[in-house]
Amino acid sequence: MTRWRLLLTRPAEESAALAVTLADAGVFSSALPLLEIKALPVTPEQQAVFAALRRYCAVIVVSKPAARLALQQLTAPWPRLPWFSVGAATAQILADQGLDVHYPPTGDDSEALLQLTALREAVAVSGARVLILRGEGGRELLAQRLRERGVSVDYLELYRRFLPAYDTGALTQRIQLERLNGLVVSSGQGFLHLQALAGPDWPEVAQLPLFVPSARVYEMARAAGAEKVVDCRGASAAALLVALGSNPVPTL
């Protein structure tokens, strides 16, 4: 049993799965989901895109919700083309349905995906066109870098993310009641929601160790005043457990 007592902030279903893995490793956790997912209405435009996947040389799926919602609209047999994901968990959802999926072996972010040899090869064709499946208002880095390589990029936004409604002080109350000594966020937006929910209590919350999935979110958190930020170099449970084992439990 470790002395870590963590606040999990992923969507409820994902926090529940992570909590089981952490409990098996002797880590206590308490879930306060800071991201809620709502599917956008299916439109004729969405359906037309999925019906014409053959026009693309690759499809990039940036999250697990995007993968699940896309699969709800796809009908087999689908065109044989490479699919790409930012992380292993998203890739597994697609691979379970028989899709040819590639993802970076290390790093769960756009930067790592852009370095993937399979993606470079997929877009190294004349008239290359890529489809990115994501949530509403996601990052632009993938499209920007691909367009710099001469690739045409289309977006299909399948859901929106929002901060669930909590009472004022809910975050600090949870931290105090559960005697939590570490925080976990899985994305940049998750961090922004953490800071927003903390409100005027952010300087106090910012003193706790904060485990983040990437260098980008690390920089965001440090710039916002988080005092102890740990880059897990991935959003998986395994990456978090390695980071927990490599960092001392704070004395509160």
ChimeraX attribute file (.defattr): number of C-alpha atoms within 10 A of each C-alpha:
attribute: neighborCount
match mode: 1-to-1
recipient: residues
	/A:1	9
	/A:2	12
	/A:3	14
	/A:4	21
	/A:5	19
	/A:6	24
	/A:7	26
	/A:8	24
	/A:9	23
	/A:10	21
	/A:11	20
	/A:12	17
	/A:13	10
	/A:14	14
	/A:15	18
	/A:16	17
	/A:17	11
	/A:18	19
	/A:19	21
	/A:20	14
	/A:21	14
	/A:22	19
	/A:23	13
	/A:24	10
	/A:25	12
	/A:26	14
	/A:27	18
	/A:28	19
	/A:29	24
	/A:30	18
	/A:31	19
	/A:32	19
	/A:33	22
	/A:34	25
	/A:35	23
	/A:36	15
	/A:37	15
	/A:38	13
	/A:39	15
	/A:40	13
	/A:41	9
	/A:42	12
	/A:43	8
	/A:44	8
	/A:45	10
	/A:46	15
	/A:47	12
	/A:48	10
	/A:49	15
	/A:50	17
	/A:51	15
	/A:52	10
	/A:53	18
	/A:54	13
	/A:55	15
	/A:56	20
	/A:57	22
	/A:58	21
	/A:59	22
	/A:60	24
	/A:61	27
	/A:62	25
	/A:63	17
	/A:64	21
	/A:65	21
	/A:66	21
	/A:67	22
	/A:68	15
	/A:69	17
	/A:70	19
	/A:71	15
	/A:72	8
	/A:73	12
	/A:74	13
	/A:75	10
	/A:76	8
	/A:77	7
	/A:78	13
	/A:79	13
	/A:80	12
	/A:81	16
	/A:82	17
	/A:83	24
	/A:84	24
	/A:85	27
	/A:86	26
	/A:87	26
	/A:88	22
	/A:89	17
	/A:90	21
	/A:91	23
	/A:92	18
	/A:93	17
	/A:94	23
	/A:95	15
	/A:96	10
	/A:97	10
	/A:98	12
	/A:99	18
	/A:100	14
	/A:101	22
	/A:102	23
	/A:103	26
	/A:104	22
	/A:105	13
	/A:106	14
	/A:107	22
	/A:108	25
	/A:109	23
	/A:110	21
	/A:111	17
	/A:112	15
	/A:113	25
	/A:114	18
	/A:115	11
	/A:116	15
	/A:117	11
	/A:118	18
	/A:119	22
	/A:120	14
	/A:121	10
	/A:122	18
	/A:123	20
	/A:124	14
	/A:125	12
	/A:126	8
	/A:127	12
	/A:128	19
	/A:129	20
	/A:130	23
	/A:131	22
	/A:132	21
	/A:133	24
	/A:134	24
	/A:135	23
	/A:136	15
	/A:137	10
	/A:138	15
	/A:139	13
	/A:140	9
	/A:141	12
	/A:142	18
	/A:143	19
	/A:144	12
	/A:145	14
	/A:146	19
	/A:147	15
	/A:148	9
	/A:149	13
	/A:150	15
	/A:151	20
	/A:152	16
	/A:153	17
	/A:154	15
	/A:155	16
	/A:156	18
	/A:157	17
	/A:158	21
	/A:159	19
	/A:160	17
	/A:161	18
	/A:162	13
	/A:163	18
	/A:164	14
	/A:165	10
	/A:166	11
	/A:167	7
	/A:168	11
	/A:169	13
	/A:170	13
	/A:171	20
	/A:172	18
	/A:173	11
	/A:174	15
	/A:175	19
	/A:176	10
	/A:177	8
	/A:178	15
	/A:179	14
	/A:180	20
	/A:181	22
	/A:182	22
	/A:183	24
	/A:184	25
	/A:185	24
	/A:186	22
	/A:187	21
	/A:188	19
	/A:189	17
	/A:190	24
	/A:191	24
	/A:192	18
	/A:193	20
	/A:194	23
	/A:195	20
	/A:196	14
	/A:197	22
	/A:198	19
	/A:199	15
	/A:200	11
	/A:201	14
	/A:202	18
	/A:203	15
	/A:204	11
	/A:205	23
	/A:206	20
	/A:207	15
	/A:208	19
	/A:209	21
	/A:210	25
	/A:211	26
	/A:212	29
	/A:213	24
	/A:214	22
	/A:215	17
	/A:216	15
	/A:217	23
	/A:218	24
	/A:219	15
	/A:220	16
	/A:221	23
	/A:222	14
	/A:223	10
	/A:224	15
	/A:225	14
	/A:226	21
	/A:227	16
	/A:228	15
	/A:229	22
	/A:230	22
	/A:231	19
	/A:232	26
	/A:233	20
	/A:234	23
	/A:235	23
	/A:236	17
	/A:237	15
	/A:238	14
	/A:239	16
	/A:240	22
	/A:241	15
	/A:242	12
	/A:243	18
	/A:244	18
	/A:245	11
	/A:246	10
	/A:247	10
	/A:248	11
	/A:249	15
	/A:250	11
	/A:251	6
	/A:252	7
